[in-house]
Amino acid sequence: MACYCPEVRVIEPWAKDMREWVRAGATAADVNDAIEQAEPIRIRIKCRGGAR
């Protein structure tokens, strides 16, 4: 059995971590823009049990 996630996007905040990014003034729009600009990564994960 295999689980499938059609798309994953990895973003890197321009600060140490997300909390610092927000403290530095990042808005939800900034985060959404970073997500939209990130290249999608396709992955396949094997699952155990009854997961579908």
C-alpha positions as CSV (number, residue, x, y, z in Angstrom):
1,M,0.0,0.0,0.0
2,A,1.2,3.5,-0.7
3,C,0.1,7.0,0.3
4,Y,0.3,9.8,-2.1
5,C,0.7,13.5,-1.5
6,P,0.3,15.2,-4.9
7,E,2.5,18.2,-4.1
8,V,4.8,19.5,-1.4
9,R,6.4,23.0,-1.3
10,V,9.3,23.9,1.0
11,I,9.9,27.5,1.9
12,E,12.7,29.1,3.8
13,P,11.8,32.2,5.9
14,W,14.2,35.1,5.5
15,A,14.7,35.1,9.2
16,K,16.0,32.4,11.7
17,D,12.6,30.7,12.0
18,M,8.9,31.5,11.4
19,R,8.4,33.3,14.7
20,E,11.3,35.6,14.0
21,W,10.0,36.0,10.5
22,V,6.6,37.2,11.8
23,R,8.2,39.5,14.4
24,A,10.3,41.0,11.5
25,G,7.0,41.9,9.8
26,A,6.1,39.0,7.6
27,T,2.4,38.9,6.8
28,A,0.2,36.0,5.7
29,A,0.5,37.4,2.1
30,D,4.3,37.2,2.4
31,V,4.1,33.5,3.4
32,N,1.5,32.7,0.7
33,D,3.7,34.4,-1.9
34,A,6.7,32.4,-0.8
35,I,4.6,29.2,-1.1
36,E,3.4,30.1,-4.6
37,Q,6.9,30.8,-5.8
38,A,8.4,27.6,-4.4
39,E,9.0,24.8,-6.8
40,P,6.6,21.8,-6.1
41,I,8.2,18.6,-5.0
42,R,6.6,15.3,-5.7
43,I,7.0,12.6,-3.1
44,R,5.7,9.1,-2.6
45,I,5.5,7.7,0.9
46,K,4.8,4.0,1.8
47,C,2.2,3.6,4.5
48,R,1.5,0.8,6.9
49,G,-1.9,-0.6,7.9
50,G,-5.2,0.5,6.4
51,A,-4.2,4.0,5.3
52,R,-5.3,4.9,1.8
